[in-house]
Amino acid sequence: MTALIELKNLTKTFGRKAALSQVSLTIPEGKIIGLLGPNGSGKSTLFKLMNGLLRPTSGEILINGLAPGMESKKIISYLPERTYLNEWMKIRDLLAFFRDFYPDFDEVKAKEILKVLSLEENHPLKTLSKGNKEKVQLILVMSRKSKLYLLDEPIGGVDPAARDFILKTILGNYMEDSTMIISTHLIHDIEQIFDDVILLKEGEVYAYDRVDHLREENEKSIDALFREVFKC
């Protein structure tokens, strides 16, 4: 398989604390990958580094052969854990923002999904429930035709019905030659869609393997393996 992401001895420190330490990974195209680890294991830091929002202390990142920057950002669709969208903006403003900012944004697709949810374009983001805000943000991110999707806790803090919708949206709009990396603590609810998982422990790679192989080798689910490794 063609490598989409290459991480070579990637290290990021904040003062004396290492958020990531000597991380080396090669991630191919066409995978849905779970990025798993407890709080403070380096998941969000890794996403920010891949998206060019942070710079490595040492080591190298290549996204489709490119160092993080303007060109690599063109092929990355990123859903941060905390929204960067302004609460005063209406849904139609958000559609216009994505249309103007991202050439690969499929506005027709976004509007179709919004219509299914009965979300009116004149609704300001601040008037929506937490679950509907999460849905709107995910719809915007998944309506881009990107090579790499980075989703940081896309189902955190929403009710089970909203989680089901979010998973359907992810799978229904995922392009098979793209790669999607999903960070989540709700492993039981989402592990069925993963091809591979990366386990981060204290900023280092504890494991990176196929889900089926990990389940067979450990004779337990990924959720159970996570709880055993991290004692939670």
Long-range contacts (C-beta under 8 A, 24 or more apart in sequence): 1-28, 1-29, 1-30, 2-28, 2-29, 3-27, 3-28, 3-29, 4-28, 4-29, 4-63, 4-64, 4-147, 4-148, 4-179, 5-50, 5-61, 5-62, 5-63, 5-148, 5-179, 6-60, 6-61, 6-62, 7-59, 7-60, 7-61, 8-59, 8-60, 8-61, 8-62, 9-58, 9-59, 9-60, 10-46, 10-49, 10-56, 10-58, 10-59, 10-60, 10-61, 11-56, 11-57, 11-58, 11-59, 12-42, 12-45, 12-49, 12-54, 12-56, 12-57, 13-57, 18-203, 19-45, 19-203, 20-45, 20-46, 20-49, 20-203, 20-204, 21-202, 21-203, 21-204, 22-59, 22-204, 23-59, 23-203, 23-204, 23-205, 24-205, 25-198, 25-205, 25-208, 27-179, 27-181, 28-179, 29-147, 29-177, 29-178, 29-179, 30-176, 30-177, 30-178, 30-179, 31-179, 31-180, 31-195, 31-196, 32-174, 32-179, 32-180, 32-182, 32-193, 32-194, 32-195, 32-196, 33-179, 33-180, 33-181, 33-182, 33-194, 33-195, 33-196, 33-197, 33-198, 34-181, 34-182, 34-183, 34-184, 34-187, 34-190, 34-191, 34-194, 34-196, 34-197, 34-198, 34-211, 34-222, 35-181, 35-182, 35-183, 35-197, 35-198, 35-200, 36-183, 36-184, 36-187, 36-197, 36-198, 36-199, 36-200, 36-222, 36-226, 37-199, 37-200, 37-201, 37-206, 37-230, 38-201, 38-230, 38-232, 40-202, 41-200, 41-201, 41-202, 41-203, 42-200, 42-202, 42-203, 43-152, 43-183, 43-200, 44-80, 44-81, 44-152, 44-183, 46-200, 47-78, 47-80, 47-150, 47-152, 47-181, 47-183, 50-76, 50-148, 50-150, 51-76, 51-78, 51-150, 63-148, 64-147, 64-148, 74-103, 74-104, 75-146, 75-147, 75-148, 76-146, 76-147, 76-148, 76-149, 76-150, 77-102, 77-141, 77-142, 77-144, 77-146, 77-148, 77-149, 77-150, 78-141, 78-149, 78-150, 78-152, 79-137, 79-138, 79-141, 79-149, 79-150, 79-151, 79-152, 79-154, 80-152, 81-152, 81-153, 81-156, 81-183, 83-133, 83-137, 85-125, 85-137, 86-125, 87-124, 87-125, 87-126, 88-124, 88-125, 88-126, 89-124, 89-125, 90-121, 90-122, 90-123, 90-124, 90-125, 91-119, 91-120, 91-121, 91-122, 91-123, 91-125, 91-136, 92-121, 92-122, 94-125, 94-136, 94-140, 95-121, 95-140, 98-140, 98-143, 98-144, 102-144, 104-144, 104-145, 104-146, 105-140, 105-143, 105-144, 106-143, 106-144, 106-145, 107-143, 109-143, 109-173, 110-139, 110-140, 110-143, 113-139, 113-143, 113-169, 114-139, 117-165, 130-157, 130-158, 131-158, 131-159, 131-161, 131-162, 132-162, 134-158, 134-162, 134-166, 135-162, 135-165, 135-166, 135-169, 138-166, 138-169, 138-170, 139-169, 142-169, 142-170, 142-173, 142-174, 143-173, 145-175, 146-175, 146-178, 147-177, 147-178, 147-179, 148-178, 148-179, 148-180, 148-181, 149-174, 149-178, 149-179, 149-180, 149-181, 150-181, 151-180, 151-181, 151-182, 151-183, 152-183, 153-183, 153-184, 153-185, 154-182, 154-184, 155-184, 155-186, 155-189, 155-190, 156-184, 156-185, 156-186, 160-189, 163-189, 163-190, 167-193, 187-222, 187-223, 187-226, 188-221, 188-223, 191-221, 191-222, 191-223, 194-222, 197-222, 199-226, 199-229, 201-229, 201-230
